[in-house]
């Protein structure tokens, strides 16, 4: 019985670590305004959302202008610029 409980806990731990890795997934739903090989533009309310897409982007159905879609996406940093905090502290003194 203890062995079965340990196996179940190990499986739950492994599953939670697998889902916890990587950035959070978001979604946007709306009509398609534009489709390119590397971009899908969707209207969400009054906003125009430009979502990049790559060769590994899975598309089910006929993706075309006017289609209503739900896109799942993750936010990924393109560049990071770090400001030196010590320089600000020195200027304040």
PDB file of N, CA, C and O in Angstrom:
ATOM      1  N   UNK A   1       0.828  -1.197   0.000  1.00  0.00           N
ATOM      2  CA  UNK A   1       0.000   0.000   0.000  1.00  0.00           C
ATOM      3  C   UNK A   1       0.873   1.261   0.000  1.00  0.00           C
ATOM      4  O   UNK A   1       0.610   2.209  -0.740  1.00  0.00           O
ATOM      5  N   UNK A   2       1.924   1.257   0.849  1.00  0.00           N
ATOM      6  CA  UNK A   2       2.816   2.408   0.908  1.00  0.00           C
ATOM      7  C   UNK A   2       3.532   2.606  -0.417  1.00  0.00           C
ATOM      8  O   UNK A   2       3.731   3.734  -0.871  1.00  0.00           O
ATOM      9  N   UNK A   3       3.914   1.503  -1.026  1.00  0.00           N
ATOM     10  CA  UNK A   3       4.621   1.577  -2.310  1.00  0.00           C
ATOM     11  C   UNK A   3       3.723   2.208  -3.376  1.00  0.00           C
ATOM     12  O   UNK A   3       4.185   3.024  -4.174  1.00  0.00           O
ATOM     13  N   UNK A   4       2.450   1.835  -3.391  1.00  0.00           N
ATOM     14  CA  UNK A   4       1.499   2.380  -4.358  1.00  0.00           C
ATOM     15  C   UNK A   4       1.295   3.875  -4.124  1.00  0.00           C
ATOM     16  O   UNK A   4       1.178   4.645  -5.077  1.00  0.00           O
ATOM     17  N   UNK A   5       1.255   4.284  -2.857  1.00  0.00           N
ATOM     18  CA  UNK A   5       1.091   5.695  -2.518  1.00  0.00           C
ATOM     19  C   UNK A   5       2.314   6.497  -2.958  1.00  0.00           C
ATOM     20  O   UNK A   5       2.171   7.605  -3.475  1.00  0.00           O
ATOM     21  N   UNK A   6       3.506   5.954  -2.760  1.00  0.00           N
ATOM     22  CA  UNK A   6       4.726   6.626  -3.190  1.00  0.00           C
ATOM     23  C   UNK A   6       4.779   6.773  -4.703  1.00  0.00           C
ATOM     24  O   UNK A   6       5.201   7.812  -5.209  1.00  0.00           O
ATOM     25  N   UNK A   7       4.357   5.751  -5.425  1.00  0.00           N
ATOM     26  CA  UNK A   7       4.328   5.822  -6.889  1.00  0.00           C
ATOM     27  C   UNK A   7       3.340   6.897  -7.343  1.00  0.00           C
ATOM     28  O   UNK A   7       3.639   7.671  -8.254  1.00  0.00           O
ATOM     29  N   UNK A   8       2.185   6.946  -6.723  1.00  0.00           N
ATOM     30  CA  UNK A   8       1.173   7.947  -7.083  1.00  0.00           C
ATOM     31  C   UNK A   8       1.694   9.355  -6.804  1.00  0.00           C
ATOM     32  O   UNK A   8       1.480  10.258  -7.612  1.00  0.00           O
ATOM     33  N   UNK A   9       2.369   9.555  -5.684  1.00  0.00           N
ATOM     34  CA  UNK A   9       2.937  10.873  -5.363  1.00  0.00           C
ATOM     35  C   UNK A   9       4.021  11.260  -6.359  1.00  0.00           C
ATOM     36  O   UNK A   9       4.105  12.419  -6.766  1.00  0.00           O
ATOM     37  N   UNK A  10       4.848  10.302  -6.754  1.00  0.00           N
ATOM     38  CA  UNK A  10       5.908  10.569  -7.718  1.00  0.00           C
ATOM     39  C   UNK A  10       5.325  10.974  -9.065  1.00  0.00           C
ATOM     40  O   UNK A  10       5.835  11.889  -9.712  1.00  0.00           O
ATOM     41  N   UNK A  11       4.271  10.307  -9.490  1.00  0.00           N
ATOM     42  CA  UNK A  11       3.627  10.635 -10.761  1.00  0.00           C
ATOM     43  C   UNK A  11       3.024  12.031 -10.700  1.00  0.00           C
ATOM     44  O   UNK A  11       3.169  12.800 -11.650  1.00  0.00           O
ATOM     45  N   UNK A  12       2.361  12.373  -9.622  1.00  0.00           N
ATOM     46  CA  UNK A  12       1.773  13.709  -9.466  1.00  0.00           C
ATOM     47  C   UNK A  12       2.855  14.788  -9.433  1.00  0.00           C
ATOM     48  O   UNK A  12       2.678  15.854 -10.021  1.00  0.00           O
ATOM     49  N   UNK A  13       3.951  14.530  -8.768  1.00  0.00           N
ATOM     50  CA  UNK A  13       5.043  15.488  -8.718  1.00  0.00           C
ATOM     51  C   UNK A  13       5.643  15.706 -10.107  1.00  0.00           C
ATOM     52  O   UNK A  13       5.884  16.844 -10.511  1.00  0.00           O
ATOM     53  N   UNK A  14       5.879  14.628 -10.827  1.00  0.00           N
ATOM     54  CA  UNK A  14       6.433  14.737 -12.181  1.00  0.00           C
ATOM     55  C   UNK A  14       5.486  15.505 -13.099  1.00  0.00           C
ATOM     56  O   UNK A  14       5.932  16.330 -13.896  1.00  0.00           O
ATOM     57  N   UNK A  15       4.194  15.245 -12.996  1.00  0.00           N
ATOM     58  CA  UNK A  15       3.210  15.937 -13.835  1.00  0.00           C
ATOM     59  C   UNK A  15       3.165  17.424 -13.503  1.00  0.00           C
ATOM     60  O   UNK A  15       3.072  18.257 -14.404  1.00  0.00           O
ATOM     61  N   UNK A  16       3.231  17.762 -12.224  1.00  0.00           N
ATOM     62  CA  UNK A  16       3.177  19.180 -11.849  1.00  0.00           C
ATOM     63  C   UNK A  16       4.434  19.918 -12.297  1.00  0.00           C
ATOM     64  O   UNK A  16       4.357  21.085 -12.682  1.00  0.00           O
ATOM     65  N   UNK A  17       5.582  19.260 -12.253  1.00  0.00           N
ATOM     66  CA  UNK A  17       6.811  19.888 -12.737  1.00  0.00           C
ATOM     67  C   UNK A  17       6.774  20.085 -14.246  1.00  0.00           C
ATOM     68  O   UNK A  17       7.262  21.096 -14.751  1.00  0.00           O
ATOM     69  N   UNK A  18       6.205  19.134 -14.964  1.00  0.00           N
ATOM     70  CA  UNK A  18       6.120  19.252 -16.424  1.00  0.00           C
ATOM     71  C   UNK A  18       5.227  20.415 -16.822  1.00  0.00           C
ATOM     72  O   UNK A  18       5.548  21.143 -17.761  1.00  0.00           O
ATOM     73  N   UNK A  19       4.116  20.602 -16.129  1.00  0.00           N
ATOM     74  CA  UNK A  19       3.215  21.697 -16.460  1.00  0.00           C
ATOM     75  C   UNK A  19       3.728  23.031 -15.933  1.00  0.00           C
ATOM     76  O   UNK A  19       3.386  24.078 -16.484  1.00  0.00           O
ATOM     77  N   UNK A  20       4.533  23.017 -14.889  1.00  0.00           N
ATOM     78  CA  UNK A  20       5.032  24.234 -14.295  1.00  0.00           C
ATOM     79  C   UNK A  20       6.207  24.845 -15.046  1.00  0.00           C
ATOM     80  O   UNK A  20       6.523  26.019 -14.852  1.00  0.00           O
ATOM     81  N   UNK A  21       6.848  24.072 -15.888  1.00  0.00           N
ATOM     82  CA  UNK A  21       8.012  24.575 -16.614  1.00  0.00           C
ATOM     83  C   UNK A  21       7.579  25.472 -17.766  1.00  0.00           C
ATOM     84  O   UNK A  21       6.567  25.221 -18.419  1.00  0.00           O
ATOM     85  N   UNK A  22       8.356  26.514 -18.002  1.00  0.00           N
ATOM     86  CA  UNK A  22       8.069  27.402 -19.129  1.00  0.00           C
ATOM     87  C   UNK A  22       7.077  28.489 -18.776  1.00  0.00           C
ATOM     88  O   UNK A  22       6.459  28.461 -17.712  1.00  0.00           O
ATOM     89  N   UNK A  23       6.929  29.453 -19.684  1.00  0.00           N
ATOM     90  CA  UNK A  23       6.020  30.569 -19.430  1.00  0.00           C
ATOM     91  C   UNK A  23       4.552  30.158 -19.514  1.00  0.00           C
ATOM     92  O   UNK A  23       4.202  29.140 -20.110  1.00  0.00           O
ATOM     93  N   UNK A  24       3.723  30.968 -18.910  1.00  0.00           N
ATOM     94  CA  UNK A  24       2.278  30.752 -18.899  1.00  0.00           C
ATOM     95  C   UNK A  24       1.712  30.874 -20.310  1.00  0.00           C
ATOM     96  O   UNK A  24       2.222  31.644 -21.124  1.00  0.00           O
ATOM     97  N   UNK A  25       0.663  30.117 -20.597  1.00  0.00           N
ATOM     98  CA  UNK A  25      -0.007  30.174 -21.894  1.00  0.00           C
ATOM     99  C   UNK A  25      -1.221  31.102 -21.794  1.00  0.00           C
ATOM    100  O   UNK A  25      -1.994  31.017 -20.839  1.00  0.00           O
ATOM    101  N   UNK A  26      -1.384  31.979 -22.774  1.00  0.00           N
ATOM    102  CA  UNK A  26      -2.511  32.907 -22.849  1.00  0.00           C
ATOM    103  C   UNK A  26      -3.292  32.616 -24.129  1.00  0.00           C
ATOM    104  O   UNK A  26      -2.848  31.825 -24.961  1.00  0.00           O
ATOM    105  N   UNK A  27      -4.443  33.248 -24.285  1.00  0.00           N
ATOM    106  CA  UNK A  27      -5.181  33.082 -25.537  1.00  0.00           C
ATOM    107  C   UNK A  27      -5.906  34.362 -25.920  1.00  0.00           C
ATOM    108  O   UNK A  27      -6.266  35.179 -25.073  1.00  0.00           O
ATOM    109  N   UNK A  28      -6.108  34.506 -27.217  1.00  0.00           N
ATOM    110  CA  UNK A  28      -6.859  35.625 -27.759  1.00  0.00           C
ATOM    111  C   UNK A  28      -7.831  35.053 -28.795  1.00  0.00           C
ATOM    112  O   UNK A  28      -7.477  34.162 -29.567  1.00  0.00           O
ATOM    113  N   UNK A  29      -9.050  35.574 -28.798  1.00  0.00           N
ATOM    114  CA  UNK A  29     -10.082  35.105 -29.728  1.00  0.00           C
ATOM    115  C   UNK A  29     -10.642  36.295 -30.498  1.00  0.00           C
ATOM    116  O   UNK A  29     -10.883  37.359 -29.929  1.00  0.00           O
ATOM    117  N   UNK A  30     -10.845  36.100 -31.800  1.00  0.00           N
ATOM    118  CA  UNK A  30     -11.429  37.150 -32.616  1.00  0.00           C
ATOM    119  C   UNK A  30     -11.305  36.830 -34.088  1.00  0.00           C
ATOM    120  O   UNK A  30     -10.751  35.796 -34.462  1.00  0.00           O
ATOM    121  N   UNK A  31     -11.824  37.722 -34.933  1.00  0.00           N
ATOM    122  CA  UNK A  31     -11.737  37.506 -36.376  1.00  0.00           C
ATOM    123  C   UNK A  31     -10.326  37.818 -36.889  1.00  0.00           C
ATOM    124  O   UNK A  31      -9.646  38.707 -36.377  1.00  0.00           O
ATOM    125  N   UNK A  32      -9.908  37.074 -37.897  1.00  0.00           N
ATOM    126  CA  UNK A  32      -8.595  37.267 -38.512  1.00  0.00           C
ATOM    127  C   UNK A  32      -8.667  38.444 -39.473  1.00  0.00           C
ATOM    128  O   UNK A  32      -9.541  38.496 -40.338  1.00  0.00           O
ATOM    129  N   UNK A  33      -7.734  39.398 -39.316  1.00  0.00           N
ATOM    130  CA  UNK A  33      -7.658  40.547 -40.208  1.00  0.00           C
ATOM    131  C   UNK A  33      -6.624  40.345 -41.306  1.00  0.00           C
ATOM    132  O   UNK A  33      -6.769  40.860 -42.415  1.00  0.00           O
ATOM    133  N   UNK A  34      -5.564  39.578 -40.979  1.00  0.00           N
ATOM    134  CA  UNK A  34      -4.459  39.417 -41.921  1.00  0.00           C
ATOM    135  C   UNK A  34      -3.730  38.109 -41.610  1.00  0.00           C
ATOM    136  O   UNK A  34      -3.595  37.729 -40.447  1.00  0.00           O
ATOM    137  N   UNK A  35      -3.264  37.426 -42.651  1.00  0.00           N
ATOM    138  CA  UNK A  35      -2.503  36.183 -42.483  1.00  0.00           C
ATOM    139  C   UNK A  35      -1.265  36.252 -43.356  1.00  0.00           C
ATOM    140  O   UNK A  35      -1.352  36.522 -44.554  1.00  0.00           O
ATOM    141  N   UNK A  36      -0.100  36.003 -42.741  1.00  0.00           N
ATOM    142  CA  UNK A  36       1.165  35.899 -43.460  1.00  0.00           C
ATOM    143  C   UNK A  36       1.859  34.628 -42.985  1.00  0.00           C
ATOM    144  O   UNK A  36       1.400  33.983 -42.042  1.00  0.00           O
ATOM    145  N   UNK A  37       2.959  34.269 -43.631  1.00  0.00           N
ATOM    146  CA  UNK A  37       3.690  33.077 -43.223  1.00  0.00           C
ATOM    147  C   UNK A  37       4.191  33.166 -41.786  1.00  0.00           C
ATOM    148  O   UNK A  37       4.273  32.151 -41.095  1.00  0.00           O
ATOM    149  N   UNK A  38       4.526  34.376 -41.331  1.00  0.00           N
ATOM    150  CA  UNK A  38       5.104  34.545 -39.998  1.00  0.00           C
ATOM    151  C   UNK A  38       4.244  35.373 -39.047  1.00  0.00           C
ATOM    152  O   UNK A  38       4.710  35.758 -37.974  1.00  0.00           O
ATOM    153  N   UNK A  39       2.985  35.654 -39.428  1.00  0.00           N
ATOM    154  CA  UNK A  39       2.159  36.565 -38.641  1.00  0.00           C
ATOM    155  C   UNK A  39       0.669  36.294 -38.841  1.00  0.00           C
ATOM    156  O   UNK A  39       0.216  36.003 -39.949  1.00  0.00           O
ATOM    157  N   UNK A  40      -0.079  36.397 -37.746  1.00  0.00           N
ATOM    158  CA  UNK A  40      -1.548  36.366 -37.796  1.00  0.00           C
ATOM    159  C   UNK A  40      -2.028  37.603 -37.054  1.00  0.00           C
ATOM    160  O   UNK A  40      -1.617  37.844 -35.919  1.00  0.00           O
ATOM    161  N   UNK A  41      -2.890  38.384 -37.681  1.00  0.00           N
ATOM    162  CA  UNK A  41      -3.437  39.587 -37.058  1.00  0.00           C
ATOM    163  C   UNK A  41      -4.900  39.327 -36.720  1.00  0.00           C
ATOM    164  O   UNK A  41      -5.691  38.936 -37.579  1.00  0.00           O
ATOM    165  N   UNK A  42      -5.250  39.553 -35.439  1.00  0.00           N
ATOM    166  CA  UNK A  42      -6.597  39.272 -34.934  1.00  0.00           C
ATOM    167  C   UNK A  42      -7.174  40.544 -34.332  1.00  0.00           C
ATOM    168  O   UNK A  42      -6.455  41.310 -33.690  1.00  0.00           O
ATOM    169  N   UNK A  43      -8.470  40.773 -34.535  1.00  0.00           N
ATOM    170  CA  UNK A  43      -9.188  41.896 -33.932  1.00  0.00           C
ATOM    171  C   UNK A  43      -9.778  41.424 -32.614  1.00  0.00           C
ATOM    172  O   UNK A  43     -10.578  40.488 -32.592  1.00  0.00           O
ATOM    173  N   UNK A  44      -9.389  42.068 -31.504  1.00  0.00           N
ATOM    174  CA  UNK A  44      -9.974  41.756 -30.200  1.00  0.00           C
ATOM    175  C   UNK A  44     -10.558  43.045 -29.666  1.00  0.00           C
ATOM    176  O   UNK A  44      -9.833  43.923 -29.199  1.00  0.00           O
ATOM    177  N   UNK A  45     -11.876  43.153 -29.738  1.00  0.00           N
ATOM    178  CA  UNK A  45     -12.535  44.400 -29.359  1.00  0.00           C
ATOM    179  C   UNK A  45     -12.109  45.487 -30.326  1.00  0.00           C
ATOM    180  O   UNK A  45     -12.273  45.345 -31.538  1.00  0.00           O
ATOM    181  N   UNK A  46     -11.555  46.585 -29.790  1.00  0.00           N
ATOM    182  CA  UNK A  46     -11.063  47.668 -30.640  1.00  0.00           C
ATOM    183  C   UNK A  46      -9.574  47.527 -30.939  1.00  0.00           C
ATOM    184  O   UNK A  46      -9.009  48.313 -31.699  1.00  0.00           O
ATOM    185  N   UNK A  47      -8.944  46.521 -30.337  1.00  0.00           N
ATOM    186  CA  UNK A  47      -7.499  46.348 -30.483  1.00  0.00           C
ATOM    187  C   UNK A  47      -7.145  45.391 -31.615  1.00  0.00           C
ATOM    188  O   UNK A  47      -7.873  44.445 -31.913  1.00  0.00           O
ATOM    189  N   UNK A  48      -6.004  45.670 -32.231  1.00  0.00           N
ATOM    190  CA  UNK A  48      -5.452  44.830 -33.296  1.00  0.00           C
ATOM    191  C   UNK A  48      -4.263  44.073 -32.698  1.00  0.00           C
ATOM    192  O   UNK A  48      -3.269  44.686 -32.307  1.00  0.00           O
ATOM    193  N   UNK A  49      -4.363  42.751 -32.626  1.00  0.00           N
ATOM    194  CA  UNK A  49      -3.332  41.914 -32.038  1.00  0.00           C
ATOM    195  C   UNK A  49      -2.511  41.270 -33.139  1.00  0.00           C
ATOM    196  O   UNK A  49      -3.066  40.608 -34.016  1.00  0.00           O
ATOM    197  N   UNK A  50      -1.196  41.454 -33.109  1.00  0.00           N
ATOM    198  CA  UNK A  50      -0.291  40.816 -34.054  1.00  0.00           C
ATOM    199  C   UNK A  50       0.426  39.686 -33.324  1.00  0.00           C
ATOM    200  O   UNK A  50       1.190  39.931 -32.391  1.00  0.00           O
ATOM    201  N   UNK A  51       0.183  38.463 -33.745  1.00  0.00           N
ATOM    202  CA  UNK A  51       0.778  37.287 -33.126  1.00  0.00           C
ATOM    203  C   UNK A  51       1.724  36.639 -34.131  1.00  0.00           C
ATOM    204  O   UNK A  51       1.315  36.269 -35.232  1.00  0.00           O
ATOM    205  N   UNK A  52       2.994  36.506 -33.742  1.00  0.00           N
ATOM    206  CA  UNK A  52       3.970  35.858 -34.614  1.00  0.00           C
ATOM    207  C   UNK A  52       3.707  34.363 -34.690  1.00  0.00           C
ATOM    208  O   UNK A  52       3.168  33.766 -33.758  1.00  0.00           O
ATOM    209  N   UNK A  53       4.095  33.768 -35.811  1.00  0.00           N
ATOM    210  CA  UNK A  53       3.948  32.320 -35.948  1.00  0.00           C
ATOM    211  C   UNK A  53       5.156  31.771 -36.680  1.00  0.00           C
ATOM    212  O   UNK A  53       5.766  32.450 -37.505  1.00  0.00           O
ATOM    213  N   UNK A  54       5.487  30.537 -36.365  1.00  0.00           N
ATOM    214  CA  UNK A  54       6.650  29.891 -36.967  1.00  0.00           C
ATOM    215  C   UNK A  54       6.260  28.608 -37.664  1.00  0.00           C
ATOM    216  O   UNK A  54       5.079  28.274 -37.764  1.00  0.00           O
ATOM    217  N   UNK A  55       7.246  27.901 -38.138  1.00  0.00           N
ATOM    218  CA  UNK A  55       7.009  26.642 -38.847  1.00  0.00           C
ATOM    219  C   UNK A  55       6.394  25.586 -37.934  1.00  0.00           C
ATOM    220  O   UNK A  55       5.707  24.679 -38.406  1.00  0.00           O
ATOM    221  N   UNK A  56       6.637  25.700 -36.635  1.00  0.00           N
ATOM    222  CA  UNK A  56       6.106  24.718 -35.691  1.00  0.00           C
ATOM    223  C   UNK A  56       4.727  25.086 -35.142  1.00  0.00           C
ATOM    224  O   UNK A  56       4.192  24.361 -34.303  1.00  0.00           O
ATOM    225  N   UNK A  57       4.141  26.199 -35.598  1.00  0.00           N
ATOM    226  CA  UNK A  57       2.805  26.595 -35.155  1.00  0.00           C
ATOM    227  C   UNK A  57       1.765  25.649 -35.739  1.00  0.00           C
ATOM    228  O   UNK A  57       1.667  25.497 -36.957  1.00  0.00           O
ATOM    229  N   UNK A  58       0.988  25.014 -34.861  1.00  0.00           N
ATOM    230  CA  UNK A  58      -0.032  24.052 -35.301  1.00  0.00           C
ATOM    231  C   UNK A  58      -1.315  24.811 -35.644  1.00  0.00           C
ATOM    232  O   UNK A  58      -1.840  25.558 -34.819  1.00  0.00           O
ATOM    233  N   UNK A  59      -1.810  24.618 -36.850  1.00  0.00           N
ATOM    234  CA  UNK A  59      -3.050  25.251 -37.294  1.00  0.00           C
ATOM    235  C   UNK A  59      -4.030  24.147 -37.672  1.00  0.00           C
ATOM    236  O   UNK A  59      -3.724  23.294 -38.505  1.00  0.00           O
ATOM    237  N   UNK A  60      -5.214  24.170 -37.054  1.00  0.00           N
ATOM    238  CA  UNK A  60      -6.262  23.221 -37.424  1.00  0.00           C
ATOM    239  C   UNK A  60      -7.373  23.996 -38.111  1.00  0.00           C
ATOM    240  O   UNK A  60      -7.849  25.001 -37.583  1.00  0.00           O
ATOM    241  N   UNK A  61      -7.783  23.544 -39.266  1.00  0.00           N
ATOM    242  CA  UNK A  61      -8.818  24.230 -40.027  1.00  0.00           C
ATOM    243  C   UNK A  61      -8.213  25.126 -41.086  1.00  0.00           C
ATOM    244  O   UNK A  61      -6.998  25.157 -41.282  1.00  0.00           O
ATOM    245  N   UNK A  62      -9.092  25.859 -41.770  1.00  0.00           N
ATOM    246  CA  UNK A  62      -8.696  26.735 -42.878  1.00  0.00           C
ATOM    247  C   UNK A  62      -8.476  28.146 -42.345  1.00  0.00           C
ATOM    248  O   UNK A  62      -9.437  28.879 -42.109  1.00  0.00           O
ATOM    249  N   UNK A  63      -7.218  28.530 -42.154  1.00  0.00           N
ATOM    250  CA  UNK A  63      -6.877  29.843 -41.624  1.00  0.00           C
ATOM    251  C   UNK A  63      -6.897  30.863 -42.749  1.00  0.00           C
ATOM    252  O   UNK A  63      -6.065  30.819 -43.656  1.00  0.00           O
ATOM    253  N   UNK A  64      -7.868  31.795 -42.685  1.00  0.00           N
ATOM    254  CA  UNK A  64      -7.975  32.831 -43.709  1.00  0.00           C
ATOM    255  C   UNK A  64      -8.585  34.084 -43.096  1.00  0.00           C
ATOM    256  O   UNK A  64      -9.148  34.040 -42.003  1.00  0.00           O
ATOM    257  N   UNK A  65      -8.469  35.190 -43.802  1.00  0.00           N
ATOM    258  CA  UNK A  65      -9.037  36.460 -43.347  1.00  0.00           C
ATOM    259  C   UNK A  65     -10.545  36.292 -43.158  1.00  0.00           C
ATOM    260  O   UNK A  65     -11.231  35.745 -44.021  1.00  0.00           O
ATOM    261  N   UNK A  66     -11.052  36.768 -42.021  1.00  0.00           N
ATOM    262  CA  UNK A  66     -12.474  36.688 -41.715  1.00  0.00           C
ATOM    263  C   UNK A  66     -12.837  35.513 -40.821  1.00  0.00           C
ATOM    264  O   UNK A  66     -13.894  35.521 -40.191  1.00  0.00           O
ATOM    265  N   UNK A  67     -11.972  34.501 -40.757  1.00  0.00           N
ATOM    266  CA  UNK A  67     -12.238  33.355 -39.885  1.00  0.00           C
ATOM    267  C   UNK A  67     -12.149  33.784 -38.428  1.00  0.00           C
ATOM    268  O   UNK A  67     -11.319  34.620 -38.072  1.00  0.00           O
ATOM    269  N   UNK A  68     -13.003  33.211 -37.587  1.00  0.00           N
ATOM    270  CA  UNK A  68     -12.903  33.457 -36.150  1.00  0.00           C
ATOM    271  C   UNK A  68     -11.955  32.407 -35.585  1.00  0.00           C
ATOM    272  O   UNK A  68     -12.138  31.210 -35.809  1.00  0.00           O
ATOM    273  N   UNK A  69     -10.940  32.860 -34.849  1.00  0.00           N
ATOM    274  CA  UNK A  69      -9.920  31.953 -34.321  1.00  0.00           C
ATOM    275  C   UNK A  69      -9.712  32.170 -32.826  1.00  0.00           C
ATOM    276  O   UNK A  69     -10.034  33.226 -32.282  1.00  0.00           O
ATOM    277  N   UNK A  70      -9.179  31.166 -32.188  1.00  0.00           N
ATOM    278  CA  UNK A  70      -8.663  31.275 -30.839  1.00  0.00           C
ATOM    279  C   UNK A  70      -7.206  30.871 -30.926  1.00  0.00           C
ATOM    280  O   UNK A  70      -6.888  29.751 -31.325  1.00  0.00           O
ATOM    281  N   UNK A  71      -6.319  31.781 -30.553  1.00  0.00           N
ATOM    282  CA  UNK A  71      -4.885  31.542 -30.627  1.00  0.00           C
ATOM    283  C   UNK A  71      -4.336  31.429 -29.216  1.00  0.00           C
ATOM    284  O   UNK A  71      -4.550  32.310 -28.384  1.00  0.00           O
ATOM    285  N   UNK A  72      -3.627  30.342 -28.953  1.00  0.00           N
ATOM    286  CA  UNK A  72      -2.904  30.194 -27.698  1.00  0.00           C
ATOM    287  C   UNK A  72      -1.472  30.629 -27.953  1.00  0.00           C
ATOM    288  O   UNK A  72      -0.861  30.230 -28.944  1.00  0.00           O
ATOM    289  N   UNK A  73      -0.935  31.456 -27.047  1.00  0.00           N
ATOM    290  CA  UNK A  73       0.415  31.974 -27.239  1.00  0.00           C
ATOM    291  C   UNK A  73       1.125  32.096 -25.906  1.00  0.00           C
ATOM    292  O   UNK A  73       0.495  32.056 -24.849  1.00  0.00           O
ATOM    293  N   UNK A  74       2.438  32.245 -25.961  1.00  0.00           N
ATOM    294  CA  UNK A  74       3.266  32.491 -24.784  1.00  0.00           C
ATOM    295  C   UNK A  74       4.074  33.753 -25.028  1.00  0.00           C
ATOM    296  O   UNK A  74       4.460  34.046 -26.159  1.00  0.00           O
ATOM    297  N   UNK A  75       4.324  34.492 -23.967  1.00  0.00           N
ATOM    298  CA  UNK A  75       5.156  35.690 -24.082  1.00  0.00           C
ATOM    299  C   UNK A  75       6.618  35.282 -23.904  1.00  0.00           C
ATOM    300  O   UNK A  75       6.975  34.617 -22.931  1.00  0.00           O
ATOM    301  N   UNK A  76       7.450  35.686 -24.849  1.00  0.00           N
ATOM    302  CA  UNK A  76       8.870  35.372 -24.818  1.00  0.00           C
ATOM    303  C   UNK A  76       9.662  36.649 -25.056  1.00  0.00           C
ATOM    304  O   UNK A  76       9.342  37.419 -25.961  1.00  0.00           O
ATOM    305  N   UNK A  77      10.675  36.874 -24.266  1.00  0.00           N
ATOM    306  CA  UNK A  77      11.494  38.079 -24.400  1.00  0.00           C
ATOM    307  C   UNK A  77      12.306  38.024 -25.688  1.00  0.00           C
ATOM    308  O   UNK A  77      12.902  36.996 -26.011  1.00  0.00           O
ATOM    309  N   UNK A  78      12.327  39.129 -26.417  1.00  0.00           N
ATOM    310  CA  UNK A  78      13.149  39.246 -27.619  1.00  0.00           C
ATOM    311  C   UNK A  78      14.505  39.832 -27.260  1.00  0.00           C
ATOM    312  O   UNK A  78      15.534  39.362 -27.745  1.00  0.00           O
ATOM    313  N   UNK A  79      14.514  40.861 -26.409  1.00  0.00           N
ATOM    314  CA  UNK A  79      15.755  41.454 -25.910  1.00  0.00           C
ATOM    315  C   UNK A  79      15.543  41.877 -24.460  1.00  0.00           C
ATOM    316  O   UNK A  79      14.415  42.109 -24.025  1.00  0.00           O
ATOM    317  N   UNK A  80      16.634  41.973 -23.730  1.00  0.00           N
ATOM    318  CA  UNK A  80      16.597  42.451 -22.349  1.00  0.00           C
ATOM    319  C   UNK A  80      17.724  43.448 -22.174  1.00  0.00           C
ATOM    320  O   UNK A  80      18.884  43.128 -22.432  1.00  0.00           O
ATOM    321  N   UNK A  81      17.394  44.656 -21.737  1.00  0.00           N
ATOM    322  CA  UNK A  81      18.398  45.679 -21.456  1.00  0.00           C
ATOM    323  C   UNK A  81      18.387  45.943 -19.964  1.00  0.00           C
ATOM    324  O   UNK A  81      17.368  46.355 -19.409  1.00  0.00           O
ATOM    325  N   UNK A  82      19.512  45.709 -19.314  1.00  0.00           N
ATOM    326  CA  UNK A  82      19.616  45.876 -17.871  1.00  0.00           C
ATOM    327  C   UNK A  82      20.225  47.238 -17.565  1.00  0.00           C
ATOM    328  O   UNK A  82      21.276  47.593 -18.099  1.00  0.00           O
ATOM    329  N   UNK A  83      19.561  47.988 -16.709  1.00  0.00           N
ATOM    330  CA  UNK A  83      20.056  49.292 -16.259  1.00  0.00           C
ATOM    331  C   UNK A  83      20.845  49.068 -14.975  1.00  0.00           C
ATOM    332  O   UNK A  83      20.410  48.309 -14.109  1.00  0.00           O
ATOM    333  N   UNK A  84      21.973  49.702 -14.845  1.00  0.00           N
ATOM    334  CA  UNK A  84      22.828  49.543 -13.678  1.00  0.00           C
ATOM    335  C   UNK A  84      22.216  50.272 -12.485  1.00  0.00           C
ATOM    336  O   UNK A  84      22.137  51.501 -12.489  1.00  0.00           O
ATOM    337  N   UNK A  85      21.786  49.536 -11.471  1.00  0.00           N
ATOM    338  CA  UNK A  85      21.165  50.125 -10.285  1.00  0.00           C
ATOM    339  C   UNK A  85      22.172  50.899  -9.463  1.00  0.00           C
ATOM    340  O   UNK A  85      21.792  51.881  -8.825  1.00  0.00           O
ATOM    341  N   UNK A  86      23.434  50.512  -9.442  1.00  0.00           N
ATOM    342  CA  UNK A  86      24.460  51.197  -8.657  1.00  0.00           C
ATOM    343  C   UNK A  86      24.701  52.618  -9.164  1.00  0.00           C
ATOM    344  O   UNK A  86      24.965  53.514  -8.362  1.00  0.00           O
ATOM    345  N   UNK A  87      24.618  52.837 -10.448  1.00  0.00           N
ATOM    346  CA  UNK A  87      24.816  54.171 -11.013  1.00  0.00           C
ATOM    347  C   UNK A  87      23.759  55.132 -10.507  1.00  0.00           C
ATOM    348  O   UNK A  87      24.070  56.289 -10.223  1.00  0.00           O
ATOM    349  N   UNK A  88      22.524  54.687 -10.389  1.00  0.00           N
ATOM    350  CA  UNK A  88      21.451  55.550  -9.865  1.00  0.00           C
ATOM    351  C   UNK A  88      21.673  55.883  -8.407  1.00  0.00           C
ATOM    352  O   UNK A  88      21.453  57.020  -7.989  1.00  0.00           O
ATOM    353  N   UNK A  89      22.111  54.896  -7.619  1.00  0.00           N
ATOM    354  CA  UNK A  89      22.342  55.116  -6.184  1.00  0.00           C
ATOM    355  C   UNK A  89      23.458  56.125  -5.981  1.00  0.00           C
ATOM    356  O   UNK A  89      23.374  56.960  -5.080  1.00  0.00           O
ATOM    357  N   UNK A  90      24.499  56.068  -6.797  1.00  0.00           N
ATOM    358  CA  UNK A  90      25.623  56.986  -6.676  1.00  0.00           C
ATOM    359  C   UNK A  90      25.182  58.415  -6.995  1.00  0.00           C
ATOM    360  O   UNK A  90      25.609  59.355  -6.325  1.00  0.00           O
ATOM    361  N   UNK A  91      24.354  58.584  -7.986  1.00  0.00           N
ATOM    362  CA  UNK A  91      23.885  59.917  -8.374  1.00  0.00           C
ATOM    363  C   UNK A  91      23.007  60.542  -7.292  1.00  0.00           C
ATOM    364  O   UNK A  91      23.029  61.760  -7.117  1.00  0.00           O
ATOM    365  N   UNK A  92      22.231  59.730  -6.558  1.00  0.00           N
ATOM    366  CA  UNK A  92      21.344  60.240  -5.527  1.00  0.00           C
ATOM    367  C   UNK A  92      22.107  60.775  -4.325  1.00  0.00           C
ATOM    368  O   UNK A  92      21.624  61.678  -3.642  1.00  0.00           O
ATOM    369  N   UNK A  93      23.292  60.233  -4.054  1.00  0.00           N
ATOM    370  CA  UNK A  93      24.071  60.646  -2.866  1.00  0.00           C
ATOM    371  C   UNK A  93      24.798  61.890  -3.084  1.00  0.00           C
ATOM    372  O   UNK A  93      25.494  62.364  -2.186  1.00  0.00           O
TER     373      UNK A  93
END
